Amino acid sequence: HVMALCGLLMTDALNVGQSLSQSQSVGSNDDDDDYVNNSAASTSSLLMNYLDSLFQHQILKAVEGNNTGDLGDTTTEDVQAVYDDWRGRLMHAHFGLSTFFITQNCAAKGGIRLGPTIVDLLKCGEDVKCSTIFALAAILRFLTPATTAVPGSGSGNGGIYRGWLDKTKRSISDAEKGSDESSADTGTTEYADGLSYNLQQGWYEFRCVCNIQHVGREEPQQLPVVLGSFPTTMQPCDYEDVVRGYLLKSDGGNLSSLASDPSTKEKLDVVVRSVATIYARMVAGDGMLELLKELPLRSSCEILVDGSGSNFNTKTHIDDYRPLYYCDKSVPSSSLLMKANLGNDRDRIRSIVFAEVQSAHAIDLHTHLLPPSHGALCLWGIDELLTYHYLVAEYFMTAPPTITPEGFYAKSKQDQADLIWQALFIDRSPISEACRGVITTLIALGLRQQVGDRDLGNIRKFYSNYRDAGASGAEEYSKLVYQKAGVRYAVMTNIPFDPMESQHWRPTPKEYSSNFRSALRVDPLLAGDQKTIERALKVAGYNTTMEDARQYIRDWCDTMHPEYMMASTPHDFVLPEDKGSVGVGLGKEGKLGVNQEAMKQPFAFTDLTAANSCTEDCSGGEDGLASIIDEQSDFLSEVLMTVCEERDLPVALKIGAHRAVNPAMQQAGDGVVAFADSNMLARLCTRFPKVRFLATFLSRNNQHEACVLATKFRNLHIYGCWWFCNNPSIIEEITKMRVEMLGTAFTAQHSDSRVLDQLIYKWAHSRAVIANVLTKEYVKLIESGWSITRGELRRDIERLFGTSYEEFMQKSLV
């Protein structure tokens, strides 16, 4: 069928000595003939490699696991011998068969030639590969009429229809159809009784009387009538019903036994959706031979499903209740399907939005992750997940009074994890977002049985397989997590003032994969924290001058090559009246590190003790330091901003944390400021117009003002839903507001992960919520009268998942 559609008339074209000259006349447009430039040898090799793969990895595998019992005593050796003989005949220079002649009885051949193989493969637990899917899609493509104006039942034309050849225009005019005698005689060849083709005009005729039951129709219709009723630019989800109808028919794919078997029903769904994807691309105009070159023939057909994975029904379960796990794109950006207008069907829009969000490769522009090469600073595994401070805080809400924070933290990590597992996963349902995230992560890692059994011991055994391999095991696990999460790279938080971390950078930086990128944490400089800065300079061998402070930062930039400078900054706070400016060393009178004007502003209500909490090693709560921006500090203007302008580096700010609300709970004891002073951000953007600022706010109450600020300053980029805002209900609210106010000029999410495993659930949960929001926003846009293609939709979604950030980073204002 593929050869016929490509104008390869005889099977001896598979012999490398034959030329493709017979196909030179296909179509009337030179632009449609670019595939003709392929050599005969490469085309022959492509097609024969495909046949060999189909036989070796599908047909032979099915024979080995035969469940239909129709092979009797036939062995794999017998089957191999038959294939070898047939293969030799097929490639013989003088054994040419007409490819169009072979296509007769096309619909039934799907069930006769491929049906038993698919049944045996699925019933013996083998995968259906991309090679089989391509064959089924090619049959349906061959049986698709050239125009939508197909006779209603086919009875008046004897079930004969007219198709169009690969790489030619689908719509054929009356003249091209041969409506007059002279036209009919020009290049038309009869290949079977009542069936002809015309390579010059790009058409062929076929006969099909296979009737299928199509959704929305009371009576069965002939398969070509249903296929011909679709416009040429439909999406895979639109074809799933007709593909299923064909595959289940006894005179079609003959796979009804799989639909009635609970053990294979979901696997059949994967086959249906995979065929729909490749068929949609063929109908859209993606060349058959180009498709064949592109497909990984030996891979499971699951990679061809257009979004949502094998356990997902596009018709009933596209929502944000279930995690939207990452999967690779099933439709490449080069496909003509990307140019297809999506129309205004809401189910289609929803299906495509979810598929595109699911396959978007994310940039995680702020995390606390460190690479495996940094040893114990790289946190991963079930015990780290369970003892993450979100879950520690939740545990202490219900912990018995005999368990104090001091006693809890005195226990080993595993003992802490055991307590939390029992309290939050056994004694209660893990319904909170943090607990659900653990479940989502474990399921993604293939631990459904262990989770169902509540078997923490066997979950630990899974991780021990990686831990026992040492550094290489940690690297392997890191790659697995990034692949599962669909994250291209994550930006770390790197603290030069922390000796525990700096040892991995100096004297020689540790190597790490491209999945990690650095960010230079500079809280003391924004806070004017003289004590910490002076200590760091002395320890590193610098003098305590402003120029030495600048050089210190420059040297760390040369070491780390950071994406940006960053700091976590709570709101301005009240300074008691008996406190004032003090000397800050470095040869100058300076300030305490406080924006004293902010004392006159509303909501400046935390005390100096809570805010002045920079520790010697800068390793406090969620984000290490709790810093306060002193807008008049020399450290800010003469050191940090000077270096940022010199190096054209942005500054990322995380605004609104209230540290040590309950100091005894350590990392789990931090809180949120109800209203942070966002005017501070506006003043920074105004005062330093050549410096780019990335910002996110911790309080829900600041989100609207943050959006407004982003529309006023070209050097400001809003990103993510941080910490206490990283919950589905708030992500939904914030994302909807940002889309309405900022379009796609923001980054929808960052994970803020501290444990490597968290990348999986934080992105899977966020994808589901973001897809749900975007579906509604795009439906509103389309209902207003705008049309959109899938390519345009993908472009927008990729912006929200990282390319908007990259565009901002490339926007030099210096």
Steps between C-alpha positions, in 0.01 A plus 500: 500500500783740582673425171178553304428828678854615421462411132733200514308277262692171518654311789828467311560865595622345826801371308781753545571484127159640408450874468221718626438648160154346489394732781631818339163568346304489826313827552498818299683725745880490518482585869315177560781290356788572736512140621592389147851626564563197721715241328355162408744336739395709799128451429546126457702484820240704688210277395685173550627607842141575590380157384785327682417684821131419469580134452776460760349704784129445443406200285772271634435614859131422453582153369715434806215596734214372282173503693252453218598139449470526123863421418490130594852356503648792308830613651680831488755333272222414255375858505852641458555276198177616336592864560851454360360342183235771460755773566726365226214491250391849598842647423562299183560727204270292276228405748298821495141504620265793458476685830155634416379149414616379842300772676168338408288386794694752701271537803483127572877459470540697819325221687639215289866605492541706818207415731626161624844645563359782713276263697786261576737783593265659749379175653854381563604834653707634211482857373348601172779694331494808282559283193158332537328832565647642180358208302148546641509874443618447141199276432261768626683767303461292183127464570443875544323675209650814351202725572237532768229483231470122521180318402284447806509122511728381226225277359461713189864469404560134581710600799761664273668818616782722383804566718797732462867409481758590761646853468224617264209732560207327659219693331457389138299703251244350262747529212767315694251227584469418132140614456544514123632230272820672391600574857426145606737363234793729600735295716225283647584134557257226599655274764201280584140450394344848507794657687754743355772744600652809343845602622503822301179623659581350840201273555408133528179305547428239761210280604385466861171365637605477867221657708573647842282646772605862547420714803198721439363288213209262544588274210839352406680673213768389261844575641606736216180701545587561866867571425404735220260695720786662691671820389866451409642661812351310791693405813570145626223516760245559221589171331501270803138386460531410133834324559341300779202419282726363227725301733207326668322390182540136397555610139730775623771474768322206666612594852166480682633223727741752652221744582305236694801382701569714813871409481538649151231769482728786605777371272257510209423862591870577460504336157191699394645832612841426348346416162293820521815707545687357201187498283434868583853587393467306175172674414648839591767445236805372686680286243476125542871439445596791724277358772663163459846654539392684814325219687693294757365172362603284796353730765169433672210673334427682828737774384256577217202565727410867470510595864402348832654153486364151477263514800313806377174529311484823302122499488429479872802592710668819386499693824728625777404234755775264392870575463599592147825307466744616237523313172698574186335680210322258268468765228827678412501871431595428138173314437242663274250411769640796696363736235148365539239742630350357818152634434259564786415151625555519875582133545769528233644816653512335840665187365770693313570743785548210742719314250719805441533586869584140577778490241645847569861473615517723806771730626493500880641843562535473878573197719717409797632189330868421483656242266615150599861617471435713812464187708275520806370843394309322222182386673297213355310190604190406698633606841587847368155525343324404823707733719466803276397793717150520345424156640681566829275801558192291415618223730533731801138613464398153619811366673456377858621742771778258590666576163663842517680670210828460684438130554387451142809662349724296732382183327660351189361595160347153458333511841355842418370363171342201678309731734368712216408198285299351786328825597421646157477194272378216723299664779353753254444521126782700335259755358704818548695633202837416656393144584332446164824614339684207659243258356518661155878468502502135605239403241703672227800292608305177450428427867121466478500156664717613790282807552187286492653269760609800713841332495759760595769232530471392137483862388836548672634194319425667167718794595773280646563359152622845401671586829698177498655608169651808664561814295409333172170385651419852613578634151282231341214581734537872432465440125192286563333773705566771243359276228189416702445864592555633149742764625768619258705662772454630853671805645667429833548733798874530563629681809864616488476609867429140608822298553305171473420583141798710397730199545337351190589807294847589621781442421356302205127492423339157509361390165126461462256425219331758280179426692632735768581870468631727770368816665710711734328569834581851624258575787761676717569754226133596465464516877818699556607223738844634585592223743443212259657683204809604695550150637468345152752746354757434773468122482547512122810722530350829382529840662186653645447773240217561257724411207600177669131423558435556130797284405382228735168482313670519159727211593206289611324581174807373315491182708127423486389663172162578656174552313423787736560643848223416745369566848199423716359822641222545755310827522648810668466496874463736796823613663459600865550872552799457730689325219663692222783513256822337610844464349525208262871485439666484160634848577160674483212608716199310384158383598375206698370339185150637543286711267405748770242673279312172494431538870240761401326264259200278575555132584858550620424300810761235568763563760869554454595173662307281256629692201863532603557125478798454269701213634870443467468226243193651333306175530173583668152391408340440163733737323800528727527867585221732590615827353363850495563732210665824608436713195750764608779260591836546332520121475191499283590787266881494496558126515207286389339722238837613368607140437160412354532781246861405423409134443148564366360266766141515629400494865230253611298600806268284711298732713289452810632226728462538877783303653501306823133538590567191713879474535487160671365343181805612300430494125138408569455810717500774236184687401362757260459875521141605432602801287853559375612843381490462121578869460856406588512293179367793297766730646777253417379467140487878470835571664689231310343496150794310348462210743238232431298372796324166536246497780249281678293574811415262781170654606183447298413860579793639298430316175273756334735789571791293368316457170439873478867573566603260225303707250686818605863390488671335205779389734263291716395137443251325730543128555355201682278429799732491798484279810159553668358611163611173340163333561257416217222736607736796522697403187170502312404844629842658440550348155158612382564854623844514338373376164224759507742781587834395350416268210801271465760746633565310824622160614212293633682292757819406678520205735709642789605136550754418767474122455576372149194273491269797550558608142268218395192585701531877504508511121238225451256679731572842355464382141148373570389828658666720237349294216155537651541878527638535148218293352245748627705802392549368145133408468411856599746636242359280223141581594593867462582433135872416496627191319808314616720220369658228703841647426394835643360328806826309551700822465293668772518205740875466456530867591312442825721200579832672447566672170346824630764486774772435243380789285511726806850380585617582147352852516809702585425851627862602559 
